[in-house]
Amino acid sequence: MLAPYKDDLFAYPRLLAEADGGRHFTVDYQSKRDINARDAVPERRVNQQYIDVGVRRDQQDLLATTEVARIPHIAVGKQQNARFIVVYLYGQGGNRRQGMDDFTFGGNFNRIKNLAVRNGGLYLTTDFSDFAAAGAKQVASLIALYAAHSPGAAVYVACGSMGGGICWRLADDAQVAPKLGGLLLFGSHWDEKFLSSRAFQRRVPVFFGHGGDDKVFPVENQEKFFRSILSKAPNYPARFVRFETGSHGTPIRMSDWRGTLNWMATAR
């Protein structure tokens, strides 16, 4: 689905371990290499070779009016007849601009913007009121709006940290679940209700990226939930990448957008 773009720069570091039949990977992570050597200003501005800001020509800050609310959001790529749609939902303290920042998180948001534009897709970030039912309804209505303009596009929803609360609600949303191509959880939490959701019944692929030293959501808890999915459905398309010694925000910086989305597009 996605052609290569800066794959050598964003490739995972050394693989330390593999488990669960090739579904769980432990990856070497070192802050001195993966932050200090990668960023011109650590955690604030990545080195220039990791980004291409020309993609901003295809970026618009917009306000959508849906049946639920007026929703500020940012769109990059094709707003009509997109091949695929990727939606990023931030965590506590974030906003729609976080997932559009070209320079932070090692340039990884700039990469997904470029991947969307270069492959005929659409990338969206949006504001929402909370991480519970109201916020989920707002995001669902925005997804429905854009999905109607691109009826053949699968929708991939990526949730950072507390944003996972919306990911899990969308998994059982009657409007959104049939359109889902995958869920991506970056340093997020779990929800047992997923195991009885519409998305689970449709075998929607799930990716977990998690820091091995996450102090907010301990990695062992998310690994336990990941394995509960495999226990209930041994062939379920789920994948876990553990960034050893990584912190809460590490998966947003380090997760491979292209590899993950290409896997999801063929996994079901």
N, C-alpha and C positions, 0 to 999 in steps of 0.2 A: 504493500500500500504506500509506503514511504521510501523514496529513493535516498541514498546516503547523503548526509550533510554533516561535515566535520566529525565523522564517526571516530577517527583516530584520537581526537582531543577529548571526546566524551565517553570513550570506552571504559568499562569497569576495570579497576586495578586488579591485581593478582587474586585469583580465586583461592580461598583458604580451605573451603570444605563444601561438600555437596551432600544433600540428604533428601529423604522423602521421594525417592524415585526420580531424582533430577528436577524436583520442583522447588527445593529450598537451596539457596546459595549463600554462603558466607564469603563476603568480599573484603579484602584488605582496604582499610581506610586510615589515612594518616593526615592529621590536620596541617602539619608542616608542609606536606607535599600538596594536598588537595585544597587547601585554603591559601596558605602563605605563598607558595610558589605559583599558584594559579591566578591569584589576584594581584593587581597593581597596588590596591589599597585593600587589605584583608577585610572581607565581608561587605565591602562597600563598592568596589569597582574592579571587575575582572580585567585581565590582560586583553588587549585588543584582538588578538588572534582568535579568541573564542566567540566573537560576535560579529554580526553584520547588521548595522542599524538602518540600512537601506529599506528594511522591511517596514519601517514606520510609514512609508508611502501608502501602505495598504492597511493602516490602522486608523480606526475612528472611535472617538468617545461619544456614546450615544445615550438616548433616553427612550426606552420602550414603554408603551402603554399597553398593558394586557388586561384581562378581565380581573386580575388579582391586584395589581398595583402599577405604579410608574417605577420603572426599574433602570437605574443608571448602570451602564455596562460598557465594555470596550470590545470591539470586534476587529480581528485581523484576518484578512483573506476573503474568500468568496461568500457573500451573503445570500446568493441565489445559486442553486444547483451545485452546492459543495459536494465533493466526493465523500467527506467525512466531517464530523464536528467534534472538537475537543473543548470541554468546559473545565476551567480550573476554579475551585472554591477554596478560599483562604481560611485560615484558622483565627483564633482569638486575637483581636487587635489589628487584624488586617483590613484590607479593602480591595476594590477591584483593580487598583493600580499595582498591587504587589505582583500579581502574575503577569504584568506587562513590563516590569522593570528589566531593562536590557543588561544591566551591569551587576546586579546582586545575584546571589546564589550561583556563583561561578558561570554566569551567562546561560544557565539552563532554560530560563524562560525565553530568552532571545532565540535559543535553538528551536523550541517548539513553535514559536512564531514563524521562523523561517521554514520549518518543516511543513507547516500548514500552507503557507503561501506558495512554496515551491512545488507542492503536490496537489494543488487544487482543493484544499480543505479550508475550514474555518476554525479559528481559535477564539474563544470567548472567555472573558472574566466578568464577574458581575458583583454588585453589592446586594446584600440581603439583610433582613432585619434581625434575625437570630439564627441559632443552629438547631432549632426545633421545627415544629409544624409550620409556623408562619413563613420562616425562611425557605423551607422546602417547597412550599406552594409557590412562592415567588420564583424560585429557580426553575421549577417545573413549568411554569407558565412561559418563562423566557425560552426554555428549550423547545416547548411546543411551537412557539412562534417561529423560531428559526428552522425547526424540523419541517414545518409546513412549506418553507421556501426551498428546502433541499430534501424532497421525499425519499430519495434513495440513499441518504447518508446515515450511517450508523453513528451513534452519539457515545462518546467516551467521556466519562466524568472523573476528574481527578480532584481529590480532597486532601488538603493539608491539615493535620492536627485535628482541632475541633470541627473543622469542615466535614469530617467523616460522618457527623451526625446527620448531615443532609444527604450524603452519599447513601447511607443505609435506608433513609426514608424514600429516596428516589427508587431504590431497588424494588420497592413494592408499590410504587405509584402506577396506577392503571394507565395513565397517559404516557409516562416516560419509559417504564420497564420494557415495553415491546420494541422500543427504539434503541435500547442500550446495546453498545458493542463491547463495553467493558467498564469496570470500576478500578480506579487507581487510588490506593490509600498510602499517603506519605506521612509517616510518623503519626499515625492516627490511632483510633480506638476500634472497638469491635461491637457487634450487636448480634446477639443470638437469634433475633427475629429474622435475620437474613436467611437462615436455613429453611424458613418456610415462605420466603418471599417469591414474588413473580419472577424476579431476575434469577434466583437460584433454580427455579423450575425450568427456566429457559437456558440454563447453563451459561449465563453471562460470565465471561472471564473476569477474574479478580487478581490484581497485583498488589502485593504488600511490599513497600520499601520501609525499612526501619533501622534506626541507629542502635548499635549494640549497647550503648551507654545512655539511652534515652531515659531521662529522669522524670518526664511527664507521663508517658505511657510506657512502662517497662516492656522491653522486647519479648520477654518470656510470656507475657500475657497475650500479646498479639500472635506469637508463634503457636500458643495453645489453641487460639481460635482458628488460625489457619489449618491446624491439624484436625480440628473438629469438622471442618468442611470436608477434608479428605476421608475422615472416618465415616461420615454419612454418605459421601459419594466418592468412592476411591478414584474414579477417573475424571473428577471435576477439574476444569481448567483454572487452576489457581497456582500462583507463583509467589515465592517469598525471597526477597533479597535483603540480607542482613549486612549492614555496613559496620564491621567490627570496630569498636571504640567510638563510633559515630554518635553524635548528639541528636537532640530532638529535630533540628532543622536539616540534618545531613541528607535525608532522602530527597528533599526538594532540590538540593544542589547536585546530587550524585546519580539519581535514577535516570536510566537510559530511555528517553521518550521514544526514540525510533524503534529500538529493539522490543520494547514493551508493546507498543501499538501494533507493530507488525505481527508479533506473536498473537495478540488478541484477535486480529483480523482473520487468523487462520485456525484458531484454537478450538472453536466450538464444534 
